[in-house]
Amino acid sequence: MRLECPVCGLPVEVPDDALPGEVIEHDCGTVLEVVHDGDGVKLKPLDDIREDWGE
Ligand SMILES: [Zn+2]
């Protein structure tokens, strides 16, 4: 399926069997998390779990 990146607005290819909690890195460099949205899923930026990225 194809969802919209909440950061850059471009389409993001997501596996049809993607589950909430799954993490996808978009071409724009944003790390996105699959979250529940009503009957389906949507994407949200994963900014809040970036504590160990600056090695
Ligand atoms: Zn993006």
mmCIF file of the protein (N, C-alpha, C, O) and its ligand, coordinates in Angstrom:
data_MODEL
# 
_entry.id   MODEL 
# 
loop_
_entity.id 
_entity.type 
_entity.pdbx_number_of_molecules 
1 polymer     1 
2 non-polymer 1 
# 
_entity_poly.entity_id                      1 
_entity_poly.type                           'polypeptide(L)' 
_entity_poly.nstd_linkage                   no 
_entity_poly.nstd_monomer                   no 
_entity_poly.pdbx_seq_one_letter_code       MRLECPVCGLPVEVPDDALPGEVIEHDCGTVLEVVHDGDGVKLKPLDDIREDWGE 
_entity_poly.pdbx_seq_one_letter_code_can   MRLECPVCGLPVEVPDDALPGEVIEHDCGTVLEVVHDGDGVKLKPLDDIREDWGE 
_entity_poly.pdbx_strand_id                 A 
# 
loop_
_entity_poly_seq.entity_id 
_entity_poly_seq.num 
_entity_poly_seq.mon_id 
_entity_poly_seq.hetero 
1 1  MET n 
1 2  ARG n 
1 3  LEU n 
1 4  GLU n 
1 5  CYS n 
1 6  PRO n 
1 7  VAL n 
1 8  CYS n 
1 9  GLY n 
1 10 LEU n 
1 11 PRO n 
1 12 VAL n 
1 13 GLU n 
1 14 VAL n 
1 15 PRO n 
1 16 ASP n 
1 17 ASP n 
1 18 ALA n 
1 19 LEU n 
1 20 PRO n 
1 21 GLY n 
1 22 GLU n 
1 23 VAL n 
1 24 ILE n 
1 25 GLU n 
1 26 HIS n 
1 27 ASP n 
1 28 CYS n 
1 29 GLY n 
1 30 THR n 
1 31 VAL n 
1 32 LEU n 
1 33 GLU n 
1 34 VAL n 
1 35 VAL n 
1 36 HIS n 
1 37 ASP n 
1 38 GLY n 
1 39 ASP n 
1 40 GLY n 
1 41 VAL n 
1 42 LYS n 
1 43 LEU n 
1 44 LYS n 
1 45 PRO n 
1 46 LEU n 
1 47 ASP n 
1 48 ASP n 
1 49 ILE n 
1 50 ARG n 
1 51 GLU n 
1 52 ASP n 
1 53 TRP n 
1 54 GLY n 
1 55 GLU n 
# 
loop_
_struct_asym.id 
_struct_asym.entity_id 
A 1 
B 2 
# 
loop_
_chem_comp.id 
_chem_comp.type 
_chem_comp.mon_nstd_flag 
ALA 'L-peptide linking' y 
ARG 'L-peptide linking' y 
ASP 'L-peptide linking' y 
CYS 'L-peptide linking' y 
GLU 'L-peptide linking' y 
GLY 'peptide linking'   y 
HIS 'L-peptide linking' y 
ILE 'L-peptide linking' y 
LEU 'L-peptide linking' y 
LYS 'L-peptide linking' y 
MET 'L-peptide linking' y 
PRO 'L-peptide linking' y 
THR 'L-peptide linking' y 
TRP 'L-peptide linking' y 
VAL 'L-peptide linking' y 
ZN  non-polymer         . 
# 
_pdbx_entity_nonpoly.entity_id   2 
_pdbx_entity_nonpoly.name        ? 
_pdbx_entity_nonpoly.comp_id     ZN 
# 
_pdbx_nonpoly_scheme.asym_id         B 
_pdbx_nonpoly_scheme.entity_id       2 
_pdbx_nonpoly_scheme.mon_id          ZN 
_pdbx_nonpoly_scheme.ndb_seq_num     1 
_pdbx_nonpoly_scheme.pdb_seq_num     101 
_pdbx_nonpoly_scheme.auth_seq_num    101 
_pdbx_nonpoly_scheme.pdb_mon_id      ZN 
_pdbx_nonpoly_scheme.auth_mon_id     ZN 
_pdbx_nonpoly_scheme.pdb_strand_id   A 
_pdbx_nonpoly_scheme.pdb_ins_code    . 
# 
loop_
_atom_site.group_PDB 
_atom_site.id 
_atom_site.type_symbol 
_atom_site.label_atom_id 
_atom_site.label_alt_id 
_atom_site.label_comp_id 
_atom_site.label_asym_id 
_atom_site.label_entity_id 
_atom_site.label_seq_id 
_atom_site.pdbx_PDB_ins_code 
_atom_site.Cartn_x 
_atom_site.Cartn_y 
_atom_site.Cartn_z 
_atom_site.occupancy 
_atom_site.B_iso_or_equiv 
_atom_site.pdbx_formal_charge 
_atom_site.auth_seq_id 
_atom_site.auth_comp_id 
_atom_site.auth_asym_id 
_atom_site.auth_atom_id 
_atom_site.pdbx_PDB_model_num 
ATOM   1   N  N  . MET A 1 1  ? 0.848  -1.181 0.000  1.00 0.00 ? 1   MET A N  1 
ATOM   2   C  CA . MET A 1 1  ? 0.000  0.000  0.000  1.00 0.00 ? 1   MET A CA 1 
ATOM   3   C  C  . MET A 1 1  ? 0.891  1.240  0.000  1.00 0.00 ? 1   MET A C  1 
ATOM   4   O  O  . MET A 1 1  ? 2.103  1.159  0.198  1.00 0.00 ? 1   MET A O  1 
ATOM   5   N  N  . ARG A 1 2  ? 0.261  2.377  -0.225 1.00 0.00 ? 2   ARG A N  1 
ATOM   6   C  CA . ARG A 1 2  ? 1.024  3.616  -0.302 1.00 0.00 ? 2   ARG A CA 1 
ATOM   7   C  C  . ARG A 1 2  ? 0.419  4.643  0.658  1.00 0.00 ? 2   ARG A C  1 
ATOM   8   O  O  . ARG A 1 2  ? -0.765 4.972  0.584  1.00 0.00 ? 2   ARG A O  1 
ATOM   9   N  N  . LEU A 1 3  ? 1.255  5.126  1.543  1.00 0.00 ? 3   LEU A N  1 
ATOM   10  C  CA . LEU A 1 3  ? 0.811  6.126  2.514  1.00 0.00 ? 3   LEU A CA 1 
ATOM   11  C  C  . LEU A 1 3  ? 1.568  7.418  2.267  1.00 0.00 ? 3   LEU A C  1 
ATOM   12  O  O  . LEU A 1 3  ? 2.529  7.457  1.499  1.00 0.00 ? 3   LEU A O  1 
ATOM   13  N  N  . GLU A 1 4  ? 1.117  8.478  2.935  1.00 0.00 ? 4   GLU A N  1 
ATOM   14  C  CA . GLU A 1 4  ? 1.758  9.770  2.741  1.00 0.00 ? 4   GLU A CA 1 
ATOM   15  C  C  . GLU A 1 4  ? 2.711  10.065 3.886  1.00 0.00 ? 4   GLU A C  1 
ATOM   16  O  O  . GLU A 1 4  ? 2.361  9.892  5.053  1.00 0.00 ? 4   GLU A O  1 
ATOM   17  N  N  . CYS A 1 5  ? 3.897  10.504 3.556  1.00 0.00 ? 5   CYS A N  1 
ATOM   18  C  CA . CYS A 1 5  ? 4.862  10.886 4.579  1.00 0.00 ? 5   CYS A CA 1 
ATOM   19  C  C  . CYS A 1 5  ? 4.391  12.167 5.261  1.00 0.00 ? 5   CYS A C  1 
ATOM   20  O  O  . CYS A 1 5  ? 4.158  13.170 4.587  1.00 0.00 ? 5   CYS A O  1 
ATOM   21  N  N  . PRO A 1 6  ? 4.248  12.149 6.583  1.00 0.00 ? 6   PRO A N  1 
ATOM   22  C  CA . PRO A 1 6  ? 3.757  13.333 7.285  1.00 0.00 ? 6   PRO A CA 1 
ATOM   23  C  C  . PRO A 1 6  ? 4.767  14.472 7.313  1.00 0.00 ? 6   PRO A C  1 
ATOM   24  O  O  . PRO A 1 6  ? 4.420  15.601 7.661  1.00 0.00 ? 6   PRO A O  1 
ATOM   25  N  N  . VAL A 1 7  ? 5.985  14.191 6.959  1.00 0.00 ? 7   VAL A N  1 
ATOM   26  C  CA . VAL A 1 7  ? 7.030  15.206 7.017  1.00 0.00 ? 7   VAL A CA 1 
ATOM   27  C  C  . VAL A 1 7  ? 7.207  15.899 5.672  1.00 0.00 ? 7   VAL A C  1 
ATOM   28  O  O  . VAL A 1 7  ? 7.183  17.128 5.598  1.00 0.00 ? 7   VAL A O  1 
ATOM   29  N  N  . CYS A 1 8  ? 7.385  15.119 4.608  1.00 0.00 ? 8   CYS A N  1 
ATOM   30  C  CA . CYS A 1 8  ? 7.663  15.716 3.305  1.00 0.00 ? 8   CYS A CA 1 
ATOM   31  C  C  . CYS A 1 8  ? 6.459  15.651 2.369  1.00 0.00 ? 8   CYS A C  1 
ATOM   32  O  O  . CYS A 1 8  ? 6.461  16.294 1.320  1.00 0.00 ? 8   CYS A O  1 
ATOM   33  N  N  . GLY A 1 9  ? 5.433  14.883 2.734  1.00 0.00 ? 9   GLY A N  1 
ATOM   34  C  CA . GLY A 1 9  ? 4.215  14.844 1.932  1.00 0.00 ? 9   GLY A CA 1 
ATOM   35  C  C  . GLY A 1 9  ? 4.277  13.931 0.725  1.00 0.00 ? 9   GLY A C  1 
ATOM   36  O  O  . GLY A 1 9  ? 3.302  13.819 -0.017 1.00 0.00 ? 9   GLY A O  1 
ATOM   37  N  N  . LEU A 1 10 ? 5.406  13.277 0.518  1.00 0.00 ? 10  LEU A N  1 
ATOM   38  C  CA . LEU A 1 10 ? 5.538  12.375 -0.613 1.00 0.00 ? 10  LEU A CA 1 
ATOM   39  C  C  . LEU A 1 10 ? 5.024  10.988 -0.235 1.00 0.00 ? 10  LEU A C  1 
ATOM   40  O  O  . LEU A 1 10 ? 4.962  10.643 0.945  1.00 0.00 ? 10  LEU A O  1 
ATOM   41  N  N  . PRO A 1 11 ? 4.656  10.191 -1.245 1.00 0.00 ? 11  PRO A N  1 
ATOM   42  C  CA . PRO A 1 11 ? 4.170  8.847  -0.963 1.00 0.00 ? 11  PRO A CA 1 
ATOM   43  C  C  . PRO A 1 11 ? 5.265  7.952  -0.403 1.00 0.00 ? 11  PRO A C  1 
ATOM   44  O  O  . PRO A 1 11 ? 6.437  8.075  -0.757 1.00 0.00 ? 11  PRO A O  1 
ATOM   45  N  N  . VAL A 1 12 ? 4.855  7.051  0.479  1.00 0.00 ? 12  VAL A N  1 
ATOM   46  C  CA . VAL A 1 12 ? 5.767  6.085  1.079  1.00 0.00 ? 12  VAL A CA 1 
ATOM   47  C  C  . VAL A 1 12 ? 5.241  4.686  0.784  1.00 0.00 ? 12  VAL A C  1 
ATOM   48  O  O  . VAL A 1 12 ? 4.088  4.371  1.080  1.00 0.00 ? 12  VAL A O  1 
ATOM   49  N  N  . GLU A 1 13 ? 6.091  3.853  0.200  1.00 0.00 ? 13  GLU A N  1 
ATOM   50  C  CA . GLU A 1 13 ? 5.685  2.473  -0.036 1.00 0.00 ? 13  GLU A CA 1 
ATOM   51  C  C  . GLU A 1 13 ? 5.762  1.692  1.267  1.00 0.00 ? 13  GLU A C  1 
ATOM   52  O  O  . GLU A 1 13 ? 6.822  1.612  1.888  1.00 0.00 ? 13  GLU A O  1 
ATOM   53  N  N  . VAL A 1 14 ? 4.645  1.121  1.678  1.00 0.00 ? 14  VAL A N  1 
ATOM   54  C  CA . VAL A 1 14 ? 4.581  0.347  2.903  1.00 0.00 ? 14  VAL A CA 1 
ATOM   55  C  C  . VAL A 1 14 ? 4.120  -1.064 2.547  1.00 0.00 ? 14  VAL A C  1 
ATOM   56  O  O  . VAL A 1 14 ? 3.162  -1.227 1.791  1.00 0.00 ? 14  VAL A O  1 
ATOM   57  N  N  . PRO A 1 15 ? 4.783  -2.075 3.076  1.00 0.00 ? 15  PRO A N  1 
ATOM   58  C  CA . PRO A 1 15 ? 4.331  -3.449 2.804  1.00 0.00 ? 15  PRO A CA 1 
ATOM   59  C  C  . PRO A 1 15 ? 2.878  -3.638 3.219  1.00 0.00 ? 15  PRO A C  1 
ATOM   60  O  O  . PRO A 1 15 ? 2.448  -3.104 4.242  1.00 0.00 ? 15  PRO A O  1 
ATOM   61  N  N  . ASP A 1 16 ? 2.118  -4.397 2.430  1.00 0.00 ? 16  ASP A N  1 
ATOM   62  C  CA . ASP A 1 16 ? 0.698  -4.583 2.724  1.00 0.00 ? 16  ASP A CA 1 
ATOM   63  C  C  . ASP A 1 16 ? 0.479  -5.230 4.080  1.00 0.00 ? 16  ASP A C  1 
ATOM   64  O  O  . ASP A 1 16 ? -0.584 -5.079 4.684  1.00 0.00 ? 16  ASP A O  1 
ATOM   65  N  N  . ASP A 1 17 ? 1.480  -5.948 4.557  1.00 0.00 ? 17  ASP A N  1 
ATOM   66  C  CA . ASP A 1 17 ? 1.311  -6.636 5.835  1.00 0.00 ? 17  ASP A CA 1 
ATOM   67  C  C  . ASP A 1 17 ? 1.988  -5.870 6.974  1.00 0.00 ? 17  ASP A C  1 
ATOM   68  O  O  . ASP A 1 17 ? 2.255  -6.432 8.037  1.00 0.00 ? 17  ASP A O  1 
ATOM   69  N  N  . ALA A 1 18 ? 2.258  -4.592 6.743  1.00 0.00 ? 18  ALA A N  1 
ATOM   70  C  CA . ALA A 1 18 ? 2.889  -3.787 7.790  1.00 0.00 ? 18  ALA A CA 1 
ATOM   71  C  C  . ALA A 1 18 ? 1.965  -3.686 9.007  1.00 0.00 ? 18  ALA A C  1 
ATOM   72  O  O  . ALA A 1 18 ? 0.759  -3.478 8.872  1.00 0.00 ? 18  ALA A O  1 
ATOM   73  N  N  . LEU A 1 19 ? 2.544  -3.835 10.177 1.00 0.00 ? 19  LEU A N  1 
ATOM   74  C  CA . LEU A 1 19 ? 1.772  -3.791 11.416 1.00 0.00 ? 19  LEU A CA 1 
ATOM   75  C  C  . LEU A 1 19 ? 2.127  -2.536 12.197 1.00 0.00 ? 19  LEU A C  1 
ATOM   76  O  O  . LEU A 1 19 ? 3.232  -2.007 12.072 1.00 0.00 ? 19  LEU A O  1 
ATOM   77  N  N  . PRO A 1 20 ? 1.177  -2.059 13.010 1.00 0.00 ? 20  PRO A N  1 
ATOM   78  C  CA . PRO A 1 20 ? 1.493  -0.925 13.889 1.00 0.00 ? 20  PRO A CA 1 
ATOM   79  C  C  . PRO A 1 20 ? 2.725  -1.232 14.728 1.00 0.00 ? 20  PRO A C  1 
ATOM   80  O  O  . PRO A 1 20 ? 2.861  -2.326 15.276 1.00 0.00 ? 20  PRO A O  1 
ATOM   81  N  N  . GLY A 1 21 ? 3.608  -0.268 14.819 1.00 0.00 ? 21  GLY A N  1 
ATOM   82  C  CA . GLY A 1 21 ? 4.856  -0.464 15.536 1.00 0.00 ? 21  GLY A CA 1 
ATOM   83  C  C  . GLY A 1 21 ? 6.025  -0.705 14.599 1.00 0.00 ? 21  GLY A C  1 
ATOM   84  O  O  . GLY A 1 21 ? 7.184  -0.599 14.998 1.00 0.00 ? 21  GLY A O  1 
ATOM   85  N  N  . GLU A 1 22 ? 5.716  -1.027 13.357 1.00 0.00 ? 22  GLU A N  1 
ATOM   86  C  CA . GLU A 1 22 ? 6.767  -1.241 12.371 1.00 0.00 ? 22  GLU A CA 1 
ATOM   87  C  C  . GLU A 1 22 ? 7.422  0.086  11.999 1.00 0.00 ? 22  GLU A C  1 
ATOM   88  O  O  . GLU A 1 22 ? 6.752  1.118  11.942 1.00 0.00 ? 22  GLU A O  1 
ATOM   89  N  N  . VAL A 1 23 ? 8.709  0.061  11.751 1.00 0.00 ? 23  VAL A N  1 
ATOM   90  C  CA . VAL A 1 23 ? 9.453  1.291  11.483 1.00 0.00 ? 23  VAL A CA 1 
ATOM   91  C  C  . VAL A 1 23 ? 9.963  1.265  10.049 1.00 0.00 ? 23  VAL A C  1 
ATOM   92  O  O  . VAL A 1 23 ? 10.527 0.272  9.589  1.00 0.00 ? 23  VAL A O  1 
ATOM   93  N  N  . ILE A 1 24 ? 9.753  2.375  9.357  1.00 0.00 ? 24  ILE A N  1 
ATOM   94  C  CA . ILE A 1 24 ? 10.147 2.486  7.950  1.00 0.00 ? 24  ILE A CA 1 
ATOM   95  C  C  . ILE A 1 24 ? 10.945 3.763  7.781  1.00 0.00 ? 24  ILE A C  1 
ATOM   96  O  O  . ILE A 1 24 ? 10.549 4.823  8.265  1.00 0.00 ? 24  ILE A O  1 
ATOM   97  N  N  . GLU A 1 25 ? 12.083 3.657  7.085  1.00 0.00 ? 25  GLU A N  1 
ATOM   98  C  CA . GLU A 1 25 ? 12.852 4.865  6.820  1.00 0.00 ? 25  GLU A CA 1 
ATOM   99  C  C  . GLU A 1 25 ? 12.498 5.385  5.442  1.00 0.00 ? 25  GLU A C  1 
ATOM   100 O  O  . GLU A 1 25 ? 12.610 4.666  4.450  1.00 0.00 ? 25  GLU A O  1 
ATOM   101 N  N  . HIS A 1 26 ? 12.065 6.647  5.384  1.00 0.00 ? 26  HIS A N  1 
ATOM   102 C  CA . HIS A 1 26 ? 11.667 7.238  4.113  1.00 0.00 ? 26  HIS A CA 1 
ATOM   103 C  C  . HIS A 1 26 ? 12.872 7.837  3.401  1.00 0.00 ? 26  HIS A C  1 
ATOM   104 O  O  . HIS A 1 26 ? 13.910 8.108  4.005  1.00 0.00 ? 26  HIS A O  1 
ATOM   105 N  N  . ASP A 1 27 ? 12.700 8.036  2.096  1.00 0.00 ? 27  ASP A N  1 
ATOM   106 C  CA . ASP A 1 27 ? 13.775 8.598  1.280  1.00 0.00 ? 27  ASP A CA 1 
ATOM   107 C  C  . ASP A 1 27 ? 14.232 9.965  1.774  1.00 0.00 ? 27  ASP A C  1 
ATOM   108 O  O  . ASP A 1 27 ? 15.382 10.349 1.561  1.00 0.00 ? 27  ASP A O  1 
ATOM   109 N  N  . CYS A 1 28 ? 13.330 10.711 2.438  1.00 0.00 ? 28  CYS A N  1 
ATOM   110 C  CA . CYS A 1 28 ? 13.671 12.058 2.892  1.00 0.00 ? 28  CYS A CA 1 
ATOM   111 C  C  . CYS A 1 28 ? 14.533 12.022 4.152  1.00 0.00 ? 28  CYS A C  1 
ATOM   112 O  O  . CYS A 1 28 ? 14.964 13.066 4.642  1.00 0.00 ? 28  CYS A O  1 
ATOM   113 N  N  . GLY A 1 29 ? 14.781 10.835 4.672  1.00 0.00 ? 29  GLY A N  1 
ATOM   114 C  CA . GLY A 1 29 ? 15.648 10.717 5.836  1.00 0.00 ? 29  GLY A CA 1 
ATOM   115 C  C  . GLY A 1 29 ? 14.888 10.598 7.140  1.00 0.00 ? 29  GLY A C  1 
ATOM   116 O  O  . GLY A 1 29 ? 15.487 10.398 8.197  1.00 0.00 ? 29  GLY A O  1 
ATOM   117 N  N  . THR A 1 30 ? 13.566 10.721 7.073  1.00 0.00 ? 30  THR A N  1 
ATOM   118 C  CA . THR A 1 30 ? 12.759 10.623 8.280  1.00 0.00 ? 30  THR A CA 1 
ATOM   119 C  C  . THR A 1 30 ? 12.460 9.164  8.593  1.00 0.00 ? 30  THR A C  1 
ATOM   120 O  O  . THR A 1 30 ? 12.137 8.381  7.700  1.00 0.00 ? 30  THR A O  1 
ATOM   121 N  N  . VAL A 1 31 ? 12.568 8.810  9.854  1.00 0.00 ? 31  VAL A N  1 
ATOM   122 C  CA . VAL A 1 31 ? 12.172 7.482  10.286 1.00 0.00 ? 31  VAL A CA 1 
ATOM   123 C  C  . VAL A 1 31 ? 10.714 7.539  10.710 1.00 0.00 ? 31  VAL A C  1 
ATOM   124 O  O  . VAL A 1 31 ? 10.340 8.338  11.569 1.00 0.00 ? 31  VAL A O  1 
ATOM   125 N  N  . LEU A 1 32 ? 9.897  6.692  10.108 1.00 0.00 ? 32  LEU A N  1 
ATOM   126 C  CA . LEU A 1 32 ? 8.453  6.718  10.324 1.00 0.00 ? 32  LEU A CA 1 
ATOM   127 C  C  . LEU A 1 32 ? 8.007  5.447  11.018 1.00 0.00 ? 32  LEU A C  1 
ATOM   128 O  O  . LEU A 1 32 ? 8.543  4.366  10.776 1.00 0.00 ? 32  LEU A O  1 
ATOM   129 N  N  . GLU A 1 33 ? 7.008  5.597  11.892 1.00 0.00 ? 33  GLU A N  1 
ATOM   130 C  CA . GLU A 1 33 ? 6.432  4.448  12.566 1.00 0.00 ? 33  GLU A CA 1 
ATOM   131 C  C  . GLU A 1 33 ? 5.010  4.241  12.073 1.00 0.00 ? 33  GLU A C  1 
ATOM   132 O  O  . GLU A 1 33 ? 4.248  5.196  11.918 1.00 0.00 ? 33  GLU A O  1 
ATOM   133 N  N  . VAL A 1 34 ? 4.665  2.993  11.830 1.00 0.00 ? 34  VAL A N  1 
ATOM   134 C  CA . VAL A 1 34 ? 3.297  2.649  11.437 1.00 0.00 ? 34  VAL A CA 1 
ATOM   135 C  C  . VAL A 1 34 ? 2.427  2.631  12.688 1.00 0.00 ? 34  VAL A C  1 
ATOM   136 O  O  . VAL A 1 34 ? 2.738  1.940  13.658 1.00 0.00 ? 34  VAL A O  1 
ATOM   137 N  N  . VAL A 1 35 ? 1.337  3.394  12.662 1.00 0.00 ? 35  VAL A N  1 
ATOM   138 C  CA . VAL A 1 35 ? 0.443  3.458  13.817 1.00 0.00 ? 35  VAL A CA 1 
ATOM   139 C  C  . VAL A 1 35 ? -0.999 3.239  13.353 1.00 0.00 ? 35  VAL A C  1 
ATOM   140 O  O  . VAL A 1 35 ? -1.338 3.476  12.194 1.00 0.00 ? 35  VAL A O  1 
ATOM   141 N  N  . HIS A 1 36 ? -1.833 2.786  14.280 1.00 0.00 ? 36  HIS A N  1 
ATOM   142 C  CA . HIS A 1 36 ? -3.255 2.591  14.000 1.00 0.00 ? 36  HIS A CA 1 
ATOM   143 C  C  . HIS A 1 36 ? -3.928 3.914  13.663 1.00 0.00 ? 36  HIS A C  1 
ATOM   144 O  O  . HIS A 1 36 ? -3.605 4.953  14.239 1.00 0.00 ? 36  HIS A O  1 
ATOM   145 N  N  . ASP A 1 37 ? -4.870 3.863  12.720 1.00 0.00 ? 37  ASP A N  1 
ATOM   146 C  CA . ASP A 1 37 ? -5.674 5.041  12.410 1.00 0.00 ? 37  ASP A CA 1 
ATOM   147 C  C  . ASP A 1 37 ? -7.041 4.563  11.953 1.00 0.00 ? 37  ASP A C  1 
ATOM   148 O  O  . ASP A 1 37 ? -7.261 4.321  10.766 1.00 0.00 ? 37  ASP A O  1 
ATOM   149 N  N  . GLY A 1 38 ? -7.946 4.431  12.891 1.00 0.00 ? 38  GLY A N  1 
ATOM   150 C  CA . GLY A 1 38 ? -9.266 3.926  12.541 1.00 0.00 ? 38  GLY A CA 1 
ATOM   151 C  C  . GLY A 1 38 ? -9.170 2.486  12.045 1.00 0.00 ? 38  GLY A C  1 
ATOM   152 O  O  . GLY A 1 38 ? -8.640 1.613  12.732 1.00 0.00 ? 38  GLY A O  1 
ATOM   153 N  N  . ASP A 1 39 ? -9.697 2.249  10.827 1.00 0.00 ? 39  ASP A N  1 
ATOM   154 C  CA . ASP A 1 39 ? -9.667 0.897  10.266 1.00 0.00 ? 39  ASP A CA 1 
ATOM   155 C  C  . ASP A 1 39 ? -8.328 0.561  9.647  1.00 0.00 ? 39  ASP A C  1 
ATOM   156 O  O  . ASP A 1 39 ? -8.041 -0.605 9.375  1.00 0.00 ? 39  ASP A O  1 
ATOM   157 N  N  . GLY A 1 40 ? -7.507 1.571  9.423  1.00 0.00 ? 40  GLY A N  1 
ATOM   158 C  CA . GLY A 1 40 ? -6.265 1.322  8.716  1.00 0.00 ? 40  GLY A CA 1 
ATOM   159 C  C  . GLY A 1 40 ? -5.056 1.735  9.526  1.00 0.00 ? 40  GLY A C  1 
ATOM   160 O  O  . GLY A 1 40 ? -5.054 1.684  10.756 1.00 0.00 ? 40  GLY A O  1 
ATOM   161 N  N  . VAL A 1 41 ? -4.040 2.142  8.812  1.00 0.00 ? 41  VAL A N  1 
ATOM   162 C  CA . VAL A 1 41 ? -2.827 2.592  9.469  1.00 0.00 ? 41  VAL A CA 1 
ATOM   163 C  C  . VAL A 1 41 ? -2.395 3.914  8.858  1.00 0.00 ? 41  VAL A C  1 
ATOM   164 O  O  . VAL A 1 41 ? -2.808 4.275  7.756  1.00 0.00 ? 41  VAL A O  1 
ATOM   165 N  N  . LYS A 1 42 ? -1.552 4.630  9.600  1.00 0.00 ? 42  LYS A N  1 
ATOM   166 C  CA . LYS A 1 42 ? -0.940 5.836  9.079  1.00 0.00 ? 42  LYS A CA 1 
ATOM   167 C  C  . LYS A 1 42 ? 0.501  5.873  9.567  1.00 0.00 ? 42  LYS A C  1 
ATOM   168 O  O  . LYS A 1 42 ? 0.950  4.989  10.297 1.00 0.00 ? 42  LYS A O  1 
ATOM   169 N  N  . LEU A 1 43 ? 1.210  6.902  9.152  1.00 0.00 ? 43  LEU A N  1 
ATOM   170 C  CA . LEU A 1 43 ? 2.608  7.025  9.516  1.00 0.00 ? 43  LEU A CA 1 
ATOM   171 C  C  . LEU A 1 43 ? 2.809  8.232  10.411 1.00 0.00 ? 43  LEU A C  1 
ATOM   172 O  O  . LEU A 1 43 ? 2.179  9.273  10.227 1.00 0.00 ? 43  LEU A O  1 
ATOM   173 N  N  . LYS A 1 44 ? 3.700  8.077  11.387 1.00 0.00 ? 44  LYS A N  1 
ATOM   174 C  CA . LYS A 1 44 ? 4.076  9.249  12.178 1.00 0.00 ? 44  LYS A CA 1 
ATOM   175 C  C  . LYS A 1 44 ? 5.585  9.244  12.371 1.00 0.00 ? 44  LYS A C  1 
ATOM   176 O  O  . LYS A 1 44 ? 6.202  8.180  12.425 1.00 0.00 ? 44  LYS A O  1 
ATOM   177 N  N  . PRO A 1 45 ? 6.185  10.434 12.476 1.00 0.00 ? 45  PRO A N  1 
ATOM   178 C  CA . PRO A 1 45 ? 7.638  10.517 12.647 1.00 0.00 ? 45  PRO A CA 1 
ATOM   179 C  C  . PRO A 1 45 ? 8.054  9.889  13.966 1.00 0.00 ? 45  PRO A C  1 
ATOM   180 O  O  . PRO A 1 45 ? 7.329  9.947  14.959 1.00 0.00 ? 45  PRO A O  1 
ATOM   181 N  N  . LEU A 1 46 ? 9.220  9.296  13.952 1.00 0.00 ? 46  LEU A N  1 
ATOM   182 C  CA . LEU A 1 46 ? 9.700  8.579  15.132 1.00 0.00 ? 46  LEU A CA 1 
ATOM   183 C  C  . LEU A 1 46 ? 10.718 9.422  15.893 1.00 0.00 ? 46  LEU A C  1 
ATOM   184 O  O  . LEU A 1 46 ? 11.716 8.906  16.397 1.00 0.00 ? 46  LEU A O  1 
ATOM   185 N  N  . ASP A 1 47 ? 10.453 10.718 15.968 1.00 0.00 ? 47  ASP A N  1 
ATOM   186 C  CA . ASP A 1 47 ? 11.434 11.624 16.581 1.00 0.00 ? 47  ASP A CA 1 
ATOM   187 C  C  . ASP A 1 47 ? 11.665 11.341 18.058 1.00 0.00 ? 47  ASP A C  1 
ATOM   188 O  O  . ASP A 1 47 ? 12.744 11.602 18.591 1.00 0.00 ? 47  ASP A O  1 
ATOM   189 N  N  . ASP A 1 48 ? 10.646 10.808 18.710 1.00 0.00 ? 48  ASP A N  1 
ATOM   190 C  CA . ASP A 1 48 ? 10.726 10.671 20.159 1.00 0.00 ? 48  ASP A CA 1 
ATOM   191 C  C  . ASP A 1 48 ? 11.567 9.491  20.614 1.00 0.00 ? 48  ASP A C  1 
ATOM   192 O  O  . ASP A 1 48 ? 11.790 9.324  21.813 1.00 0.00 ? 48  ASP A O  1 
ATOM   193 N  N  . ILE A 1 49 ? 12.034 8.675  19.691 1.00 0.00 ? 49  ILE A N  1 
ATOM   194 C  CA . ILE A 1 49 ? 12.858 7.519  20.114 1.00 0.00 ? 49  ILE A CA 1 
ATOM   195 C  C  . ILE A 1 49 ? 14.210 7.578  19.422 1.00 0.00 ? 49  ILE A C  1 
ATOM   196 O  O  . ILE A 1 49 ? 14.685 6.595  18.854 1.00 0.00 ? 49  ILE A O  1 
ATOM   197 N  N  . ARG A 1 50 ? 14.807 8.741  19.487 1.00 0.00 ? 50  ARG A N  1 
ATOM   198 C  CA . ARG A 1 50 ? 16.086 8.909  18.788 1.00 0.00 ? 50  ARG A CA 1 
ATOM   199 C  C  . ARG A 1 50 ? 17.210 9.197  19.771 1.00 0.00 ? 50  ARG A C  1 
ATOM   200 O  O  . ARG A 1 50 ? 18.055 10.056 19.515 1.00 0.00 ? 50  ARG A O  1 
ATOM   201 N  N  . GLU A 1 51 ? 17.226 8.504  20.866 1.00 0.00 ? 51  GLU A N  1 
ATOM   202 C  CA . GLU A 1 51 ? 18.220 8.824  21.887 1.00 0.00 ? 51  GLU A CA 1 
ATOM   203 C  C  . GLU A 1 51 ? 19.606 8.272  21.556 1.00 0.00 ? 51  GLU A C  1 
ATOM   204 O  O  . GLU A 1 51 ? 20.623 8.858  21.928 1.00 0.00 ? 51  GLU A O  1 
ATOM   205 N  N  . ASP A 1 52 ? 19.634 7.162  20.869 1.00 0.00 ? 52  ASP A N  1 
ATOM   206 C  CA . ASP A 1 52 ? 20.933 6.512  20.656 1.00 0.00 ? 52  ASP A CA 1 
ATOM   207 C  C  . ASP A 1 52 ? 21.367 6.583  19.192 1.00 0.00 ? 52  ASP A C  1 
ATOM   208 O  O  . ASP A 1 52 ? 22.003 5.661  18.682 1.00 0.00 ? 52  ASP A O  1 
ATOM   209 N  N  . TRP A 1 53 ? 21.022 7.676  18.525 1.00 0.00 ? 53  TRP A N  1 
ATOM   210 C  CA . TRP A 1 53 ? 21.367 7.779  17.106 1.00 0.00 ? 53  TRP A CA 1 
ATOM   211 C  C  . TRP A 1 53 ? 22.670 8.546  16.889 1.00 0.00 ? 53  TRP A C  1 
ATOM   212 O  O  . TRP A 1 53 ? 23.261 8.471  15.812 1.00 0.00 ? 53  TRP A O  1 
ATOM   213 N  N  . GLY A 1 54 ? 23.121 9.284  17.908 1.00 0.00 ? 54  GLY A N  1 
ATOM   214 C  CA . GLY A 1 54 ? 24.305 10.110 17.700 1.00 0.00 ? 54  GLY A CA 1 
ATOM   215 C  C  . GLY A 1 54 ? 25.553 9.463  18.262 1.00 0.00 ? 54  GLY A C  1 
ATOM   216 O  O  . GLY A 1 54 ? 26.133 9.957  19.229 1.00 0.00 ? 54  GLY A O  1 
ATOM   217 N  N  . GLU A 1 55 ? 25.963 8.378  17.673 1.00 0.00 ? 55  GLU A N  1 
ATOM   218 C  CA . GLU A 1 55 ? 27.115 7.660  18.207 1.00 0.00 ? 55  GLU A CA 1 
ATOM   219 C  C  . GLU A 1 55 ? 28.418 8.384  17.872 1.00 0.00 ? 55  GLU A C  1 
ATOM   220 O  O  . GLU A 1 55 ? 29.495 7.920  18.244 1.00 0.00 ? 55  GLU A O  1 
HETATM 221 ZN ZN . ZN  B 2 .  ? 9.335  11.762 3.742  1.00 0.00 2 101 ZN  A ZN 1 
# 
